[in-house]
Amino acid sequence: MALFLASVGLSPIALTPRFTFRLPALVDGINIAPLALGLFGFRNCFSLP
């Protein structure tokens, strides 16, 4: 999963979009702060009390 998330955005050599699904927001890649907050929240939603 981490390898897939790291490959979203522009290719550094050919400057072609990878895994952007024609969404302009994904051309720059995925920022680490929203990703970390989302994964933390997702984990807390499914944790057992």
PyMOL Python script that loads the backbone (N, CA, C, O; Angstrom):
from pymol import cmd

cmd.read_pdbstr("""\
ATOM      1  N   MET A   1       0.828  -1.179   0.000  1.00  0.00           N
ATOM      2  CA  MET A   1       0.000   0.000   0.000  1.00  0.00           C
ATOM      3  C   MET A   1       0.876   1.247   0.000  1.00  0.00           C
ATOM      4  O   MET A   1       0.560   2.224  -0.680  1.00  0.00           O
ATOM      5  N   ALA A   2       1.949   1.227   0.740  1.00  0.00           N
ATOM      6  CA  ALA A   2       2.825   2.391   0.802  1.00  0.00           C
ATOM      7  C   ALA A   2       3.488   2.646  -0.548  1.00  0.00           C
ATOM      8  O   ALA A   2       3.676   3.797  -0.941  1.00  0.00           O
ATOM      9  N   LEU A   3       3.838   1.595  -1.246  1.00  0.00           N
ATOM     10  CA  LEU A   3       4.458   1.769  -2.560  1.00  0.00           C
ATOM     11  C   LEU A   3       3.476   2.380  -3.545  1.00  0.00           C
ATOM     12  O   LEU A   3       3.863   3.217  -4.361  1.00  0.00           O
ATOM     13  N   PHE A   4       2.216   1.978  -3.483  1.00  0.00           N
ATOM     14  CA  PHE A   4       1.202   2.561  -4.357  1.00  0.00           C
ATOM     15  C   PHE A   4       1.005   4.044  -4.039  1.00  0.00           C
ATOM     16  O   PHE A   4       0.933   4.867  -4.952  1.00  0.00           O
ATOM     17  N   LEU A   5       0.918   4.391  -2.756  1.00  0.00           N
ATOM     18  CA  LEU A   5       0.717   5.794  -2.375  1.00  0.00           C
ATOM     19  C   LEU A   5       1.924   6.645  -2.748  1.00  0.00           C
ATOM     20  O   LEU A   5       1.774   7.825  -3.067  1.00  0.00           O
ATOM     21  N   ALA A   6       3.106   6.066  -2.713  1.00  0.00           N
ATOM     22  CA  ALA A   6       4.310   6.813  -3.081  1.00  0.00           C
ATOM     23  C   ALA A   6       4.405   7.051  -4.581  1.00  0.00           C
ATOM     24  O   ALA A   6       5.088   7.979  -5.013  1.00  0.00           O
ATOM     25  N   SER A   7       3.739   6.237  -5.378  1.00  0.00           N
ATOM     26  CA  SER A   7       3.849   6.384  -6.827  1.00  0.00           C
ATOM     27  C   SER A   7       2.761   7.258  -7.433  1.00  0.00           C
ATOM     28  O   SER A   7       2.716   7.410  -8.654  1.00  0.00           O
ATOM     29  N   VAL A   8       1.887   7.834  -6.621  1.00  0.00           N
ATOM     30  CA  VAL A   8       0.851   8.742  -7.128  1.00  0.00           C
ATOM     31  C   VAL A   8       1.494  10.081  -7.436  1.00  0.00           C
ATOM     32  O   VAL A   8       2.245  10.614  -6.619  1.00  0.00           O
ATOM     33  N   GLY A   9       1.205  10.629  -8.607  1.00  0.00           N
ATOM     34  CA  GLY A   9       1.734  11.940  -8.991  1.00  0.00           C
ATOM     35  C   GLY A   9       2.458  11.873 -10.320  1.00  0.00           C
ATOM     36  O   GLY A   9       2.188  10.996 -11.140  1.00  0.00           O
ATOM     37  N   LEU A  10       3.380  12.802 -10.530  1.00  0.00           N
ATOM     38  CA  LEU A  10       4.132  12.848 -11.768  1.00  0.00           C
ATOM     39  C   LEU A  10       5.372  11.977 -11.683  1.00  0.00           C
ATOM     40  O   LEU A  10       6.028  11.902 -10.644  1.00  0.00           O
ATOM     41  N   SER A  11       5.682  11.321 -12.791  1.00  0.00           N
ATOM     42  CA  SER A  11       6.913  10.559 -12.886  1.00  0.00           C
ATOM     43  C   SER A  11       8.086  11.545 -12.903  1.00  0.00           C
ATOM     44  O   SER A  11       8.053  12.502 -13.676  1.00  0.00           O
ATOM     45  N   PRO A  12       9.115  11.347 -12.082  1.00  0.00           N
ATOM     46  CA  PRO A  12      10.199  12.323 -12.029  1.00  0.00           C
ATOM     47  C   PRO A  12      11.051  12.379 -13.291  1.00  0.00           C
ATOM     48  O   PRO A  12      11.698  13.395 -13.544  1.00  0.00           O
ATOM     49  N   ILE A  13      11.067  11.333 -14.076  1.00  0.00           N
ATOM     50  CA  ILE A  13      11.910  11.315 -15.274  1.00  0.00           C
ATOM     51  C   ILE A  13      11.139  11.775 -16.503  1.00  0.00           C
ATOM     52  O   ILE A  13      11.595  12.671 -17.213  1.00  0.00           O
ATOM     53  N   ALA A  14       9.976  11.177 -16.769  1.00  0.00           N
ATOM     54  CA  ALA A  14       9.219  11.472 -17.982  1.00  0.00           C
ATOM     55  C   ALA A  14       8.149  12.539 -17.774  1.00  0.00           C
ATOM     56  O   ALA A  14       7.569  13.017 -18.749  1.00  0.00           O
ATOM     57  N   LEU A  15       7.874  12.921 -16.533  1.00  0.00           N
ATOM     58  CA  LEU A  15       6.835  13.902 -16.187  1.00  0.00           C
ATOM     59  C   LEU A  15       5.462  13.505 -16.723  1.00  0.00           C
ATOM     60  O   LEU A  15       4.683  14.353 -17.159  1.00  0.00           O
ATOM     61  N   THR A  16       5.181  12.221 -16.685  1.00  0.00           N
ATOM     62  CA  THR A  16       3.855  11.735 -17.057  1.00  0.00           C
ATOM     63  C   THR A  16       3.089  11.400 -15.785  1.00  0.00           C
ATOM     64  O   THR A  16       3.678  10.898 -14.827  1.00  0.00           O
ATOM     65  N   PRO A  17       1.780  11.670 -15.757  1.00  0.00           N
ATOM     66  CA  PRO A  17       1.007  11.383 -14.549  1.00  0.00           C
ATOM     67  C   PRO A  17       0.844   9.884 -14.318  1.00  0.00           C
ATOM     68  O   PRO A  17       0.577   9.125 -15.250  1.00  0.00           O
ATOM     69  N   ARG A  18       1.011   9.465 -13.051  1.00  0.00           N
ATOM     70  CA  ARG A  18       0.833   8.073 -12.659  1.00  0.00           C
ATOM     71  C   ARG A  18      -0.248   8.004 -11.585  1.00  0.00           C
ATOM     72  O   ARG A  18      -0.190   8.745 -10.603  1.00  0.00           O
ATOM     73  N   PHE A  19      -1.222   7.135 -11.755  1.00  0.00           N
ATOM     74  CA  PHE A  19      -2.286   6.877 -10.785  1.00  0.00           C
ATOM     75  C   PHE A  19      -2.995   8.153 -10.330  1.00  0.00           C
ATOM     76  O   PHE A  19      -3.330   8.289  -9.153  1.00  0.00           O
ATOM     77  N   THR A  20      -3.225   9.085 -11.255  1.00  0.00           N
ATOM     78  CA  THR A  20      -3.930  10.316 -10.897  1.00  0.00           C
ATOM     79  C   THR A  20      -5.414  10.212 -11.195  1.00  0.00           C
ATOM     80  O   THR A  20      -6.191  11.017 -10.681  1.00  0.00           O
ATOM     81  N   PHE A  21      -5.833   9.259 -12.000  1.00  0.00           N
ATOM     82  CA  PHE A  21      -7.234   9.032 -12.353  1.00  0.00           C
ATOM     83  C   PHE A  21      -7.897  10.299 -12.887  1.00  0.00           C
ATOM     84  O   PHE A  21      -9.079  10.550 -12.651  1.00  0.00           O
ATOM     85  N   ARG A  22      -7.107  11.092 -13.615  1.00  0.00           N
ATOM     86  CA  ARG A  22      -7.547  12.353 -14.240  1.00  0.00           C
ATOM     87  C   ARG A  22      -8.067  13.371 -13.226  1.00  0.00           C
ATOM     88  O   ARG A  22      -8.904  14.208 -13.564  1.00  0.00           O
ATOM     89  N   LEU A  23      -7.583  13.306 -11.998  1.00  0.00           N
ATOM     90  CA  LEU A  23      -7.947  14.273 -10.965  1.00  0.00           C
ATOM     91  C   LEU A  23      -6.791  15.258 -10.791  1.00  0.00           C
ATOM     92  O   LEU A  23      -5.680  14.842 -10.463  1.00  0.00           O
ATOM     93  N   PRO A  24      -7.028  16.545 -11.002  1.00  0.00           N
ATOM     94  CA  PRO A  24      -5.944  17.522 -10.888  1.00  0.00           C
ATOM     95  C   PRO A  24      -5.316  17.584  -9.487  1.00  0.00           C
ATOM     96  O   PRO A  24      -4.141  17.925  -9.350  1.00  0.00           O
ATOM     97  N   ALA A  25      -6.084  17.261  -8.467  1.00  0.00           N
ATOM     98  CA  ALA A  25      -5.555  17.322  -7.101  1.00  0.00           C
ATOM     99  C   ALA A  25      -4.486  16.260  -6.854  1.00  0.00           C
ATOM    100  O   ALA A  25      -3.658  16.428  -5.959  1.00  0.00           O
ATOM    101  N   LEU A  26      -4.485  15.181  -7.618  1.00  0.00           N
ATOM    102  CA  LEU A  26      -3.510  14.107  -7.398  1.00  0.00           C
ATOM    103  C   LEU A  26      -2.240  14.258  -8.220  1.00  0.00           C
ATOM    104  O   LEU A  26      -1.319  13.452  -8.081  1.00  0.00           O
ATOM    105  N   VAL A  27      -2.171  15.283  -9.078  1.00  0.00           N
ATOM    106  CA  VAL A  27      -0.981  15.459  -9.910  1.00  0.00           C
ATOM    107  C   VAL A  27       0.232  15.777  -9.045  1.00  0.00           C
ATOM    108  O   VAL A  27       1.335  15.330  -9.360  1.00  0.00           O
ATOM    109  N   ASP A  28       0.061  16.534  -7.968  1.00  0.00           N
ATOM    110  CA  ASP A  28       1.173  16.873  -7.086  1.00  0.00           C
ATOM    111  C   ASP A  28       1.532  15.748  -6.135  1.00  0.00           C
ATOM    112  O   ASP A  28       2.555  15.825  -5.455  1.00  0.00           O
ATOM    113  N   GLY A  29       0.727  14.714  -6.070  1.00  0.00           N
ATOM    114  CA  GLY A  29       0.980  13.615  -5.156  1.00  0.00           C
ATOM    115  C   GLY A  29       0.100  13.737  -3.928  1.00  0.00           C
ATOM    116  O   GLY A  29      -0.792  14.583  -3.873  1.00  0.00           O
ATOM    117  N   ILE A  30       0.354  12.899  -2.956  1.00  0.00           N
ATOM    118  CA  ILE A  30      -0.425  12.890  -1.723  1.00  0.00           C
ATOM    119  C   ILE A  30       0.454  13.445  -0.604  1.00  0.00           C
ATOM    120  O   ILE A  30       1.561  12.954  -0.381  1.00  0.00           O
ATOM    121  N   ASN A  31      -0.033  14.459   0.095  1.00  0.00           N
ATOM    122  CA  ASN A  31       0.711  15.036   1.207  1.00  0.00           C
ATOM    123  C   ASN A  31       0.694  14.089   2.402  1.00  0.00           C
ATOM    124  O   ASN A  31      -0.258  13.332   2.591  1.00  0.00           O
ATOM    125  N   ILE A  32       1.745  14.136   3.200  1.00  0.00           N
ATOM    126  CA  ILE A  32       1.890  13.192   4.304  1.00  0.00           C
ATOM    127  C   ILE A  32       0.965  13.526   5.477  1.00  0.00           C
ATOM    128  O   ILE A  32       0.483  12.613   6.147  1.00  0.00           O
ATOM    129  N   ALA A  33       0.706  14.805   5.743  1.00  0.00           N
ATOM    130  CA  ALA A  33      -0.119  15.171   6.908  1.00  0.00           C
ATOM    131  C   ALA A  33      -1.561  14.677   6.772  1.00  0.00           C
ATOM    132  O   ALA A  33      -2.043  14.006   7.685  1.00  0.00           O
ATOM    133  N   PRO A  34      -2.274  14.974   5.678  1.00  0.00           N
ATOM    134  CA  PRO A  34      -3.633  14.442   5.562  1.00  0.00           C
ATOM    135  C   PRO A  34      -3.672  12.918   5.495  1.00  0.00           C
ATOM    136  O   PRO A  34      -4.616  12.296   5.985  1.00  0.00           O
ATOM    137  N   LEU A  35      -2.663  12.325   4.898  1.00  0.00           N
ATOM    138  CA  LEU A  35      -2.598  10.867   4.824  1.00  0.00           C
ATOM    139  C   LEU A  35      -2.451  10.265   6.218  1.00  0.00           C
ATOM    140  O   LEU A  35      -3.139   9.301   6.554  1.00  0.00           O
ATOM    141  N   ALA A  36      -1.567  10.823   7.024  1.00  0.00           N
ATOM    142  CA  ALA A  36      -1.358  10.303   8.372  1.00  0.00           C
ATOM    143  C   ALA A  36      -2.605  10.491   9.234  1.00  0.00           C
ATOM    144  O   ALA A  36      -2.988   9.582   9.970  1.00  0.00           O
ATOM    145  N   LEU A  37      -3.241  11.657   9.151  1.00  0.00           N
ATOM    146  CA  LEU A  37      -4.456  11.892   9.927  1.00  0.00           C
ATOM    147  C   LEU A  37      -5.577  10.958   9.492  1.00  0.00           C
ATOM    148  O   LEU A  37      -6.323  10.453  10.330  1.00  0.00           O
ATOM    149  N   GLY A  38      -5.701  10.726   8.204  1.00  0.00           N
ATOM    150  CA  GLY A  38      -6.734   9.827   7.704  1.00  0.00           C
ATOM    151  C   GLY A  38      -6.514   8.394   8.148  1.00  0.00           C
ATOM    152  O   GLY A  38      -7.461   7.712   8.540  1.00  0.00           O
ATOM    153  N   LEU A  39      -5.273   7.932   8.090  1.00  0.00           N
ATOM    154  CA  LEU A  39      -4.989   6.564   8.524  1.00  0.00           C
ATOM    155  C   LEU A  39      -5.181   6.403  10.029  1.00  0.00           C
ATOM    156  O   LEU A  39      -5.639   5.357  10.487  1.00  0.00           O
ATOM    157  N   PHE A  40      -4.836   7.429  10.797  1.00  0.00           N
ATOM    158  CA  PHE A  40      -5.038   7.380  12.246  1.00  0.00           C
ATOM    159  C   PHE A  40      -6.530   7.331  12.569  1.00  0.00           C
ATOM    160  O   PHE A  40      -6.957   6.559  13.427  1.00  0.00           O
ATOM    161  N   GLY A  41      -7.318   8.152  11.886  1.00  0.00           N
ATOM    162  CA  GLY A  41      -8.764   8.150  12.108  1.00  0.00           C
ATOM    163  C   GLY A  41      -9.404   6.852  11.663  1.00  0.00           C
ATOM    164  O   GLY A  41     -10.315   6.356  12.326  1.00  0.00           O
ATOM    165  N   PHE A  42      -8.953   6.299  10.572  1.00  0.00           N
ATOM    166  CA  PHE A  42      -9.476   5.025  10.070  1.00  0.00           C
ATOM    167  C   PHE A  42      -9.193   3.907  11.063  1.00  0.00           C
ATOM    168  O   PHE A  42     -10.038   3.043  11.294  1.00  0.00           O
ATOM    169  N   ARG A  43      -8.007   3.928  11.643  1.00  0.00           N
ATOM    170  CA  ARG A  43      -7.643   2.908  12.624  1.00  0.00           C
ATOM    171  C   ARG A  43      -8.512   3.029  13.878  1.00  0.00           C
ATOM    172  O   ARG A  43      -8.932   2.023  14.449  1.00  0.00           O
ATOM    173  N   ASN A  44      -8.776   4.257  14.297  1.00  0.00           N
ATOM    174  CA  ASN A  44      -9.593   4.458  15.496  1.00  0.00           C
ATOM    175  C   ASN A  44     -11.055   4.082  15.273  1.00  0.00           C
ATOM    176  O   ASN A  44     -11.736   3.687  16.219  1.00  0.00           O
ATOM    177  N   CYS A  45     -11.538   4.194  14.073  1.00  0.00           N
ATOM    178  CA  CYS A  45     -12.925   3.817  13.792  1.00  0.00           C
ATOM    179  C   CYS A  45     -13.156   2.319  13.953  1.00  0.00           C
ATOM    180  O   CYS A  45     -14.251   1.894  14.321  1.00  0.00           O
ATOM    181  N   PHE A  46     -12.138   1.526  13.681  1.00  0.00           N
ATOM    182  CA  PHE A  46     -12.301   0.084  13.719  1.00  0.00           C
ATOM    183  C   PHE A  46     -11.604  -0.588  14.895  1.00  0.00           C
ATOM    184  O   PHE A  46     -11.488  -1.813  14.928  1.00  0.00           O
ATOM    185  N   SER A  47     -11.137   0.203  15.861  1.00  0.00           N
ATOM    186  CA  SER A  47     -10.506  -0.411  17.030  1.00  0.00           C
ATOM    187  C   SER A  47     -11.572  -0.897  18.005  1.00  0.00           C
ATOM    188  O   SER A  47     -12.634  -0.289  18.138  1.00  0.00           O
ATOM    189  N   LEU A  48     -11.282  -1.972  18.667  1.00  0.00           N
ATOM    190  CA  LEU A  48     -12.216  -2.542  19.631  1.00  0.00           C
ATOM    191  C   LEU A  48     -12.020  -1.892  21.003  1.00  0.00           C
ATOM    192  O   LEU A  48     -10.882  -1.615  21.383  1.00  0.00           O
ATOM    193  N   PRO A  49     -13.090  -1.644  21.749  1.00  0.00           N
ATOM    194  CA  PRO A  49     -12.942  -0.999  23.064  1.00  0.00           C
ATOM    195  C   PRO A  49     -12.317  -1.907  24.099  1.00  0.00           C
ATOM    196  O   PRO A  49     -12.132  -1.500  25.246  1.00  0.00           O
TER     197      PRO A  49
END
""", "prot")
cmd.dss("prot")
cmd.show_as("cartoon", "prot")
cmd.util.cbc("prot")
cmd.orient("prot")
